Amino acid sequence: MHDGMIEIASSFKTMFEQSFEQVRLISERLVQGNDDGKDIALELKQMGLSDDDQLDALTHILEKPQYVVMFKSIDSSLRETFVRRILREVRIHH
């Protein structure tokens, strides 16, 4: 029985170490993603949005990694529509 407890403890240790490593990798990606913020902020400014709309849109895009991916993936002609959808969502929830 003692060997079984050691094996379980070892399994938990391995699991926590792997989880910690995943969190570390995600954190690094988010920090590196800050460069994306500058690119996105510049595009939002070029859309002619108000300062408040630029800040709201940028905040919400950067809070959700899937929004960053989508913003960068879609054609530039669709980005303004995407941003306006985000702004509508923000206004509804506030």
PDB file as gemmi writes it, atoms N, CA and C in Angstrom:
CRYST1    1.000    1.000    1.000  90.00  90.00  90.00 P 1                      
ATOM      1  N   MET A   1       0.828  -1.201   0.000  1.00  0.00           N  
ATOM      2  CA  MET A   1       0.000   0.000   0.000  1.00  0.00           C  
ATOM      3  C   MET A   1       0.861   1.249   0.000  1.00  0.00           C  
ATOM      4  N   HIS A   2       1.962   1.198   0.718  1.00  0.00           N  
ATOM      5  CA  HIS A   2       2.867   2.340   0.786  1.00  0.00           C  
ATOM      6  C   HIS A   2       3.414   2.687  -0.591  1.00  0.00           C  
ATOM      7  N   ASP A   3       3.771   1.664  -1.385  1.00  0.00           N  
ATOM      8  CA  ASP A   3       4.278   1.907  -2.735  1.00  0.00           C  
ATOM      9  C   ASP A   3       3.224   2.579  -3.610  1.00  0.00           C  
ATOM     10  N   GLY A   4       1.970   2.196  -3.396  1.00  0.00           N  
ATOM     11  CA  GLY A   4       0.873   2.799  -4.159  1.00  0.00           C  
ATOM     12  C   GLY A   4       0.735   4.279  -3.868  1.00  0.00           C  
ATOM     13  N   MET A   5       0.898   4.663  -2.616  1.00  0.00           N  
ATOM     14  CA  MET A   5       0.799   6.075  -2.233  1.00  0.00           C  
ATOM     15  C   MET A   5       1.951   6.879  -2.851  1.00  0.00           C  
ATOM     16  N   ILE A   6       3.135   6.279  -2.883  1.00  0.00           N  
ATOM     17  CA  ILE A   6       4.289   6.955  -3.485  1.00  0.00           C  
ATOM     18  C   ILE A   6       4.048   7.149  -4.974  1.00  0.00           C  
ATOM     19  N   GLU A   7       3.478   6.140  -5.614  1.00  0.00           N  
ATOM     20  CA  GLU A   7       3.183   6.235  -7.045  1.00  0.00           C  
ATOM     21  C   GLU A   7       2.148   7.325  -7.319  1.00  0.00           C  
ATOM     22  N   ILE A   8       1.119   7.404  -6.494  1.00  0.00           N  
ATOM     23  CA  ILE A   8       0.081   8.436  -6.657  1.00  0.00           C  
ATOM     24  C   ILE A   8       0.696   9.820  -6.452  1.00  0.00           C  
ATOM     25  N   ALA A   9       1.515   9.967  -5.423  1.00  0.00           N  
ATOM     26  CA  ALA A   9       2.157  11.255  -5.152  1.00  0.00           C  
ATOM     27  C   ALA A   9       3.055  11.654  -6.318  1.00  0.00           C  
ATOM     28  N   SER A  10       3.768  10.690  -6.857  1.00  0.00           N  
ATOM     29  CA  SER A  10       4.640  10.965  -7.992  1.00  0.00           C  
ATOM     30  C   SER A  10       3.826  11.392  -9.209  1.00  0.00           C  
ATOM     31  N   SER A  11       2.685  10.737  -9.419  1.00  0.00           N  
ATOM     32  CA  SER A  11       1.807  11.097 -10.545  1.00  0.00           C  
ATOM     33  C   SER A  11       1.280  12.518 -10.393  1.00  0.00           C  
ATOM     34  N   PHE A  12       0.863  12.873  -9.164  1.00  0.00           N  
ATOM     35  CA  PHE A  12       0.377  14.228  -8.918  1.00  0.00           C  
ATOM     36  C   PHE A  12       1.488  15.250  -9.147  1.00  0.00           C  
ATOM     37  N   LYS A  13       2.692  14.933  -8.706  1.00  0.00           N  
ATOM     38  CA  LYS A  13       3.824  15.840  -8.894  1.00  0.00           C  
ATOM     39  C   LYS A  13       4.062  16.075 -10.384  1.00  0.00           C  
ATOM     40  N   THR A  14       4.051  15.020 -11.158  1.00  0.00           N  
ATOM     41  CA  THR A  14       4.261  15.134 -12.603  1.00  0.00           C  
ATOM     42  C   THR A  14       3.152  15.968 -13.237  1.00  0.00           C  
ATOM     43  N   MET A  15       1.917  15.717 -12.821  1.00  0.00           N  
ATOM     44  CA  MET A  15       0.779  16.446 -13.366  1.00  0.00           C  
ATOM     45  C   MET A  15       0.902  17.943 -13.064  1.00  0.00           C  
ATOM     46  N   PHE A  16       1.258  18.287 -11.826  1.00  0.00           N  
ATOM     47  CA  PHE A  16       1.394  19.698 -11.460  1.00  0.00           C  
ATOM     48  C   PHE A  16       2.552  20.354 -12.203  1.00  0.00           C  
ATOM     49  N   GLU A  17       3.646  19.639 -12.372  1.00  0.00           N  
ATOM     50  CA  GLU A  17       4.781  20.193 -13.112  1.00  0.00           C  
ATOM     51  C   GLU A  17       4.388  20.468 -14.559  1.00  0.00           C  
ATOM     52  N   GLN A  18       3.643  19.555 -15.175  1.00  0.00           N  
ATOM     53  CA  GLN A  18       3.212  19.749 -16.559  1.00  0.00           C  
ATOM     54  C   GLN A  18       2.230  20.922 -16.650  1.00  0.00           C  
ATOM     55  N   SER A  19       1.320  21.028 -15.681  1.00  0.00           N  
ATOM     56  CA  SER A  19       0.362  22.135 -15.668  1.00  0.00           C  
ATOM     57  C   SER A  19       1.090  23.462 -15.515  1.00  0.00           C  
ATOM     58  N   PHE A  20       2.062  23.505 -14.627  1.00  0.00           N  
ATOM     59  CA  PHE A  20       2.840  24.722 -14.421  1.00  0.00           C  
ATOM     60  C   PHE A  20       3.554  25.117 -15.707  1.00  0.00           C  
ATOM     61  N   GLU A  21       4.118  24.158 -16.402  1.00  0.00           N  
ATOM     62  CA  GLU A  21       4.820  24.428 -17.655  1.00  0.00           C  
ATOM     63  C   GLU A  21       3.860  24.983 -18.707  1.00  0.00           C  
ATOM     64  N   GLN A  22       2.652  24.441 -18.772  1.00  0.00           N  
ATOM     65  CA  GLN A  22       1.661  24.941 -19.735  1.00  0.00           C  
ATOM     66  C   GLN A  22       1.286  26.385 -19.416  1.00  0.00           C  
ATOM     67  N   VAL A  23       1.088  26.678 -18.143  1.00  0.00           N  
ATOM     68  CA  VAL A  23       0.761  28.053 -17.740  1.00  0.00           C  
ATOM     69  C   VAL A  23       1.912  28.990 -18.086  1.00  0.00           C  
ATOM     70  N   ARG A  24       3.145  28.548 -17.873  1.00  0.00           N  
ATOM     71  CA  ARG A  24       4.310  29.360 -18.202  1.00  0.00           C  
ATOM     72  C   ARG A  24       4.361  29.659 -19.701  1.00  0.00           C  
ATOM     73  N   LEU A  25       4.105  28.647 -20.519  1.00  0.00           N  
ATOM     74  CA  LEU A  25       4.126  28.834 -21.973  1.00  0.00           C  
ATOM     75  C   LEU A  25       3.025  29.787 -22.431  1.00  0.00           C  
ATOM     76  N   ILE A  26       1.848  29.634 -21.864  1.00  0.00           N  
ATOM     77  CA  ILE A  26       0.735  30.523 -22.215  1.00  0.00           C  
ATOM     78  C   ILE A  26       1.076  31.957 -21.820  1.00  0.00           C  
ATOM     79  N   SER A  27       1.642  32.131 -20.629  1.00  0.00           N  
ATOM     80  CA  SER A  27       2.020  33.467 -20.171  1.00  0.00           C  
ATOM     81  C   SER A  27       3.047  34.099 -21.103  1.00  0.00           C  
ATOM     82  N   GLU A  28       4.023  33.314 -21.531  1.00  0.00           N  
ATOM     83  CA  GLU A  28       5.030  33.834 -22.464  1.00  0.00           C  
ATOM     84  C   GLU A  28       4.380  34.278 -23.767  1.00  0.00           C  
ATOM     85  N   ARG A  29       3.444  33.485 -24.249  1.00  0.00           N  
ATOM     86  CA  ARG A  29       2.763  33.846 -25.501  1.00  0.00           C  
ATOM     87  C   ARG A  29       1.976  35.134 -25.340  1.00  0.00           C  
ATOM     88  N   LEU A  30       1.332  35.302 -24.174  1.00  0.00           N  
ATOM     89  CA  LEU A  30       0.561  36.521 -23.949  1.00  0.00           C  
ATOM     90  C   LEU A  30       1.469  37.738 -23.877  1.00  0.00           C  
ATOM     91  N   VAL A  31       2.611  37.589 -23.224  1.00  0.00           N  
ATOM     92  CA  VAL A  31       3.554  38.700 -23.140  1.00  0.00           C  
ATOM     93  C   VAL A  31       4.089  39.029 -24.531  1.00  0.00           C  
ATOM     94  N   GLN A  32       4.428  38.006 -25.294  1.00  0.00           N  
ATOM     95  CA  GLN A  32       4.905  38.235 -26.657  1.00  0.00           C  
ATOM     96  C   GLN A  32       3.803  38.841 -27.507  1.00  0.00           C  
ATOM     97  N   GLY A  33       2.564  38.510 -27.186  1.00  0.00           N  
ATOM     98  CA  GLY A  33       1.421  39.017 -27.935  1.00  0.00           C  
ATOM     99  C   GLY A  33       1.229  40.512 -27.798  1.00  0.00           C  
ATOM    100  N   ASN A  34       1.946  41.143 -26.840  1.00  0.00           N  
ATOM    101  CA  ASN A  34       1.821  42.579 -26.686  1.00  0.00           C  
ATOM    102  C   ASN A  34       2.241  43.322 -27.945  1.00  0.00           C  
ATOM    103  N   ASP A  35       3.130  42.740 -28.727  1.00  0.00           N  
ATOM    104  CA  ASP A  35       3.489  43.351 -30.005  1.00  0.00           C  
ATOM    105  C   ASP A  35       2.273  43.416 -30.912  1.00  0.00           C  
ATOM    106  N   ASP A  36       1.395  42.423 -30.819  1.00  0.00           N  
ATOM    107  CA  ASP A  36       0.162  42.435 -31.590  1.00  0.00           C  
ATOM    108  C   ASP A  36      -0.679  43.656 -31.239  1.00  0.00           C  
ATOM    109  N   GLY A  37      -0.634  44.057 -29.985  1.00  0.00           N  
ATOM    110  CA  GLY A  37      -1.428  45.194 -29.532  1.00  0.00           C  
ATOM    111  C   GLY A  37      -1.087  46.468 -30.282  1.00  0.00           C  
ATOM    112  N   LYS A  38       0.183  46.684 -30.549  1.00  0.00           N  
ATOM    113  CA  LYS A  38       0.599  47.889 -31.275  1.00  0.00           C  
ATOM    114  C   LYS A  38       0.061  47.873 -32.702  1.00  0.00           C  
ATOM    115  N   ASP A  39       0.152  46.708 -33.341  1.00  0.00           N  
ATOM    116  CA  ASP A  39      -0.352  46.581 -34.715  1.00  0.00           C  
ATOM    117  C   ASP A  39      -1.857  46.810 -34.760  1.00  0.00           C  
ATOM    118  N   ILE A  40      -2.552  46.186 -33.826  1.00  0.00           N  
ATOM    119  CA  ILE A  40      -4.014  46.309 -33.798  1.00  0.00           C  
ATOM    120  C   ILE A  40      -4.416  47.738 -33.469  1.00  0.00           C  
ATOM    121  N   ALA A  41      -3.738  48.365 -32.503  1.00  0.00           N  
ATOM    122  CA  ALA A  41      -4.055  49.749 -32.136  1.00  0.00           C  
ATOM    123  C   ALA A  41      -3.898  50.677 -33.332  1.00  0.00           C  
ATOM    124  N   LEU A  42      -2.853  50.474 -34.114  1.00  0.00           N  
ATOM    125  CA  LEU A  42      -2.633  51.305 -35.305  1.00  0.00           C  
ATOM    126  C   LEU A  42      -3.770  51.123 -36.308  1.00  0.00           C  
ATOM    127  N   GLU A  43      -4.194  49.883 -36.505  1.00  0.00           N  
ATOM    128  CA  GLU A  43      -5.305  49.641 -37.443  1.00  0.00           C  
ATOM    129  C   GLU A  43      -6.597  50.256 -36.942  1.00  0.00           C  
ATOM    130  N   LEU A  44      -6.850  50.175 -35.632  1.00  0.00           N  
ATOM    131  CA  LEU A  44      -8.069  50.766 -35.074  1.00  0.00           C  
ATOM    132  C   LEU A  44      -8.060  52.277 -35.290  1.00  0.00           C  
ATOM    133  N   LYS A  45      -6.900  52.903 -35.106  1.00  0.00           N  
ATOM    134  CA  LYS A  45      -6.785  54.343 -35.316  1.00  0.00           C  
ATOM    135  C   LYS A  45      -7.071  54.689 -36.778  1.00  0.00           C  
ATOM    136  N   GLN A  46      -6.570  53.873 -37.692  1.00  0.00           N  
ATOM    137  CA  GLN A  46      -6.771  54.118 -39.119  1.00  0.00           C  
ATOM    138  C   GLN A  46      -8.228  53.945 -39.532  1.00  0.00           C  
ATOM    139  N   MET A  47      -9.016  53.254 -38.724  1.00  0.00           N  
ATOM    140  CA  MET A  47     -10.440  53.069 -39.027  1.00  0.00           C  
ATOM    141  C   MET A  47     -11.246  54.327 -38.746  1.00  0.00           C  
ATOM    142  N   GLY A  48     -10.626  55.294 -38.083  1.00  0.00           N  
ATOM    143  CA  GLY A  48     -11.329  56.544 -37.795  1.00  0.00           C  
ATOM    144  C   GLY A  48     -12.273  56.446 -36.607  1.00  0.00           C  
ATOM    145  N   LEU A  49     -12.039  55.483 -35.738  1.00  0.00           N  
ATOM    146  CA  LEU A  49     -12.877  55.333 -34.549  1.00  0.00           C  
ATOM    147  C   LEU A  49     -12.554  56.429 -33.545  1.00  0.00           C  
ATOM    148  N   SER A  50     -13.517  56.734 -32.673  1.00  0.00           N  
ATOM    149  CA  SER A  50     -13.243  57.689 -31.601  1.00  0.00           C  
ATOM    150  C   SER A  50     -12.191  57.094 -30.662  1.00  0.00           C  
ATOM    151  N   ASP A  51     -11.594  57.956 -29.864  1.00  0.00           N  
ATOM    152  CA  ASP A  51     -10.594  57.474 -28.906  1.00  0.00           C  
ATOM    153  C   ASP A  51     -11.191  56.422 -27.980  1.00  0.00           C  
ATOM    154  N   ASP A  52     -12.401  56.687 -27.475  1.00  0.00           N  
ATOM    155  CA  ASP A  52     -13.058  55.724 -26.578  1.00  0.00           C  
ATOM    156  C   ASP A  52     -13.299  54.387 -27.278  1.00  0.00           C  
ATOM    157  N   ASP A  53     -13.772  54.443 -28.515  1.00  0.00           N  
ATOM    158  CA  ASP A  53     -14.018  53.203 -29.257  1.00  0.00           C  
ATOM    159  C   ASP A  53     -12.719  52.448 -29.522  1.00  0.00           C  
ATOM    160  N   GLN A  54     -11.659  53.190 -29.833  1.00  0.00           N  
ATOM    161  CA  GLN A  54     -10.365  52.529 -30.045  1.00  0.00           C  
ATOM    162  C   GLN A  54      -9.920  51.798 -28.784  1.00  0.00           C  
ATOM    163  N   LEU A  55     -10.030  52.464 -27.647  1.00  0.00           N  
ATOM    164  CA  LEU A  55      -9.596  51.858 -26.386  1.00  0.00           C  
ATOM    165  C   LEU A  55     -10.475  50.673 -26.000  1.00  0.00           C  
ATOM    166  N   ASP A  56     -11.782  50.829 -26.150  1.00  0.00           N  
ATOM    167  CA  ASP A  56     -12.691  49.718 -25.826  1.00  0.00           C  
ATOM    168  C   ASP A  56     -12.424  48.514 -26.718  1.00  0.00           C  
ATOM    169  N   ALA A  57     -12.299  48.766 -28.021  1.00  0.00           N  
ATOM    170  CA  ALA A  57     -12.073  47.662 -28.962  1.00  0.00           C  
ATOM    171  C   ALA A  57     -10.739  46.975 -28.677  1.00  0.00           C  
ATOM    172  N   LEU A  58      -9.692  47.763 -28.483  1.00  0.00           N  
ATOM    173  CA  LEU A  58      -8.372  47.184 -28.230  1.00  0.00           C  
ATOM    174  C   LEU A  58      -8.377  46.369 -26.940  1.00  0.00           C  
ATOM    175  N   THR A  59      -8.983  46.902 -25.904  1.00  0.00           N  
ATOM    176  CA  THR A  59      -9.063  46.185 -24.625  1.00  0.00           C  
ATOM    177  C   THR A  59      -9.735  44.837 -24.808  1.00  0.00           C  
ATOM    178  N   HIS A  60     -10.863  44.829 -25.474  1.00  0.00           N  
ATOM    179  CA  HIS A  60     -11.625  43.576 -25.615  1.00  0.00           C  
ATOM    180  C   HIS A  60     -10.968  42.607 -26.583  1.00  0.00           C  
ATOM    181  N   ILE A  61     -10.328  43.099 -27.598  1.00  0.00           N  
ATOM    182  CA  ILE A  61      -9.623  42.204 -28.518  1.00  0.00           C  
ATOM    183  C   ILE A  61      -8.459  41.523 -27.795  1.00  0.00           C  
ATOM    184  N   LEU A  62      -7.680  42.309 -27.051  1.00  0.00           N  
ATOM    185  CA  LEU A  62      -6.508  41.745 -26.385  1.00  0.00           C  
ATOM    186  C   LEU A  62      -6.864  40.855 -25.199  1.00  0.00           C  
ATOM    187  N   GLU A  63      -8.050  41.051 -24.616  1.00  0.00           N  
ATOM    188  CA  GLU A  63      -8.482  40.197 -23.499  1.00  0.00           C  
ATOM    189  C   GLU A  63      -8.814  38.783 -23.956  1.00  0.00           C  
ATOM    190  N   LYS A  64      -9.144  38.635 -25.223  1.00  0.00           N  
ATOM    191  CA  LYS A  64      -9.553  37.327 -25.731  1.00  0.00           C  
ATOM    192  C   LYS A  64      -8.625  36.914 -26.872  1.00  0.00           C  
ATOM    193  N   PRO A  65      -7.739  35.965 -26.595  1.00  0.00           N  
ATOM    194  CA  PRO A  65      -6.789  35.544 -27.634  1.00  0.00           C  
ATOM    195  C   PRO A  65      -7.463  35.134 -28.945  1.00  0.00           C  
ATOM    196  N   GLN A  66      -8.673  34.564 -28.863  1.00  0.00           N  
ATOM    197  CA  GLN A  66      -9.352  34.163 -30.093  1.00  0.00           C  
ATOM    198  C   GLN A  66      -9.737  35.386 -30.930  1.00  0.00           C  
ATOM    199  N   TYR A  67      -9.968  36.542 -30.282  1.00  0.00           N  
ATOM    200  CA  TYR A  67     -10.258  37.768 -31.025  1.00  0.00           C  
ATOM    201  C   TYR A  67      -9.011  38.249 -31.763  1.00  0.00           C  
ATOM    202  N   VAL A  68      -7.844  38.137 -31.103  1.00  0.00           N  
ATOM    203  CA  VAL A  68      -6.589  38.540 -31.754  1.00  0.00           C  
ATOM    204  C   VAL A  68      -6.370  37.683 -32.998  1.00  0.00           C  
ATOM    205  N   VAL A  69      -6.550  36.382 -32.837  1.00  0.00           N  
ATOM    206  CA  VAL A  69      -6.362  35.463 -33.962  1.00  0.00           C  
ATOM    207  C   VAL A  69      -7.336  35.799 -35.085  1.00  0.00           C  
ATOM    208  N   MET A  70      -8.585  36.019 -34.744  1.00  0.00           N  
ATOM    209  CA  MET A  70      -9.585  36.309 -35.770  1.00  0.00           C  
ATOM    210  C   MET A  70      -9.277  37.637 -36.462  1.00  0.00           C  
ATOM    211  N   PHE A  71      -8.944  38.660 -35.667  1.00  0.00           N  
ATOM    212  CA  PHE A  71      -8.625  39.971 -36.241  1.00  0.00           C  
ATOM    213  C   PHE A  71      -7.503  39.856 -37.258  1.00  0.00           C  
ATOM    214  N   LYS A  72      -6.473  39.107 -36.906  1.00  0.00           N  
ATOM    215  CA  LYS A  72      -5.317  38.969 -37.793  1.00  0.00           C  
ATOM    216  C   LYS A  72      -5.594  38.035 -38.977  1.00  0.00           C  
ATOM    217  N   SER A  73      -6.576  37.149 -38.832  1.00  0.00           N  
ATOM    218  CA  SER A  73      -6.859  36.152 -39.862  1.00  0.00           C  
ATOM    219  C   SER A  73      -7.780  36.661 -40.963  1.00  0.00           C  
ATOM    220  N   ILE A  74      -8.707  37.533 -40.589  1.00  0.00           N  
ATOM    221  CA  ILE A  74      -9.687  37.970 -41.577  1.00  0.00           C  
ATOM    222  C   ILE A  74      -9.102  39.049 -42.490  1.00  0.00           C  
ATOM    223  N   ASP A  75      -9.704  39.181 -43.637  1.00  0.00           N  
ATOM    224  CA  ASP A  75      -9.298  40.180 -44.613  1.00  0.00           C  
ATOM    225  C   ASP A  75      -9.461  41.571 -44.016  1.00  0.00           C  
ATOM    226  N   SER A  76      -8.572  42.456 -44.351  1.00  0.00           N  
ATOM    227  CA  SER A  76      -8.605  43.803 -43.768  1.00  0.00           C  
ATOM    228  C   SER A  76      -9.937  44.513 -44.023  1.00  0.00           C  
ATOM    229  N   SER A  77     -10.619  44.168 -45.114  1.00  0.00           N  
ATOM    230  CA  SER A  77     -11.910  44.802 -45.403  1.00  0.00           C  
ATOM    231  C   SER A  77     -12.993  44.373 -44.415  1.00  0.00           C  
ATOM    232  N   LEU A  78     -12.806  43.244 -43.737  1.00  0.00           N  
ATOM    233  CA  LEU A  78     -13.787  42.766 -42.751  1.00  0.00           C  
ATOM    234  C   LEU A  78     -13.464  43.199 -41.327  1.00  0.00           C  
ATOM    235  N   ARG A  79     -12.272  43.699 -41.120  1.00  0.00           N  
ATOM    236  CA  ARG A  79     -11.845  44.022 -39.752  1.00  0.00           C  
ATOM    237  C   ARG A  79     -12.710  45.097 -39.109  1.00  0.00           C  
ATOM    238  N   GLU A  80     -13.087  46.101 -39.865  1.00  0.00           N  
ATOM    239  CA  GLU A  80     -13.920  47.158 -39.276  1.00  0.00           C  
ATOM    240  C   GLU A  80     -15.276  46.604 -38.859  1.00  0.00           C  
ATOM    241  N   THR A  81     -15.855  45.724 -39.655  1.00  0.00           N  
ATOM    242  CA  THR A  81     -17.126  45.085 -39.289  1.00  0.00           C  
ATOM    243  C   THR A  81     -16.946  44.274 -38.010  1.00  0.00           C  
ATOM    244  N   PHE A  82     -15.850  43.540 -37.917  1.00  0.00           N  
ATOM    245  CA  PHE A  82     -15.550  42.754 -36.727  1.00  0.00           C  
ATOM    246  C   PHE A  82     -15.437  43.660 -35.492  1.00  0.00           C  
ATOM    247  N   VAL A  83     -14.737  44.775 -35.646  1.00  0.00           N  
ATOM    248  CA  VAL A  83     -14.556  45.707 -34.528  1.00  0.00           C  
ATOM    249  C   VAL A  83     -15.893  46.309 -34.117  1.00  0.00           C  
ATOM    250  N   ARG A  84     -16.717  46.653 -35.074  1.00  0.00           N  
ATOM    251  CA  ARG A  84     -18.031  47.230 -34.738  1.00  0.00           C  
ATOM    252  C   ARG A  84     -18.902  46.215 -33.988  1.00  0.00           C  
ATOM    253  N   ARG A  85     -18.796  44.941 -34.353  1.00  0.00           N  
ATOM    254  CA  ARG A  85     -19.509  43.891 -33.605  1.00  0.00           C  
ATOM    255  C   ARG A  85     -19.024  43.825 -32.162  1.00  0.00           C  
ATOM    256  N   ILE A  86     -17.707  43.898 -31.997  1.00  0.00           N  
ATOM    257  CA  ILE A  86     -17.140  43.873 -30.644  1.00  0.00           C  
ATOM    258  C   ILE A  86     -17.654  45.065 -29.843  1.00  0.00           C  
ATOM    259  N   LEU A  87     -17.663  46.236 -30.467  1.00  0.00           N  
ATOM    260  CA  LEU A  87     -18.129  47.438 -29.769  1.00  0.00           C  
ATOM    261  C   LEU A  87     -19.604  47.331 -29.391  1.00  0.00           C  
ATOM    262  N   ARG A  88     -20.427  46.748 -30.270  1.00  0.00           N  
ATOM    263  CA  ARG A  88     -21.848  46.526 -29.925  1.00  0.00           C  
ATOM    264  C   ARG A  88     -21.952  45.603 -28.718  1.00  0.00           C  
ATOM    265  N   GLU A  89     -21.153  44.540 -28.726  1.00  0.00           N  
ATOM    266  CA  GLU A  89     -21.148  43.580 -27.612  1.00  0.00           C  
ATOM    267  C   GLU A  89     -20.751  44.282 -26.310  1.00  0.00           C  
ATOM    268  N   VAL A  90     -19.740  45.138 -26.390  1.00  0.00           N  
ATOM    269  CA  VAL A  90     -19.273  45.881 -25.218  1.00  0.00           C  
ATOM    270  C   VAL A  90     -20.385  46.782 -24.688  1.00  0.00           C  
ATOM    271  N   ARG A  91     -21.059  47.475 -25.593  1.00  0.00           N  
ATOM    272  CA  ARG A  91     -22.110  48.407 -25.175  1.00  0.00           C  
ATOM    273  C   ARG A  91     -23.297  47.667 -24.543  1.00  0.00           C  
ATOM    274  N   ILE A  92     -23.613  46.493 -25.044  1.00  0.00           N  
ATOM    275  CA  ILE A  92     -24.737  45.710 -24.508  1.00  0.00           C  
ATOM    276  C   ILE A  92     -24.436  45.246 -23.087  1.00  0.00           C  
ATOM    277  N   HIS A  93     -23.190  44.851 -22.834  1.00  0.00           N  
ATOM    278  CA  HIS A  93     -22.829  44.287 -21.534  1.00  0.00           C  
ATOM    279  C   HIS A  93     -22.421  45.330 -20.497  1.00  0.00           C  
ATOM    280  N   HIS A  94     -22.400  46.592 -20.890  1.00  0.00           N  
ATOM    281  CA  HIS A  94     -22.041  47.647 -19.921  1.00  0.00           C  
ATOM    282  C   HIS A  94     -23.190  48.521 -19.652  1.00  0.00           C  
TER     283      HIS A  94                                                      
END                                                                             
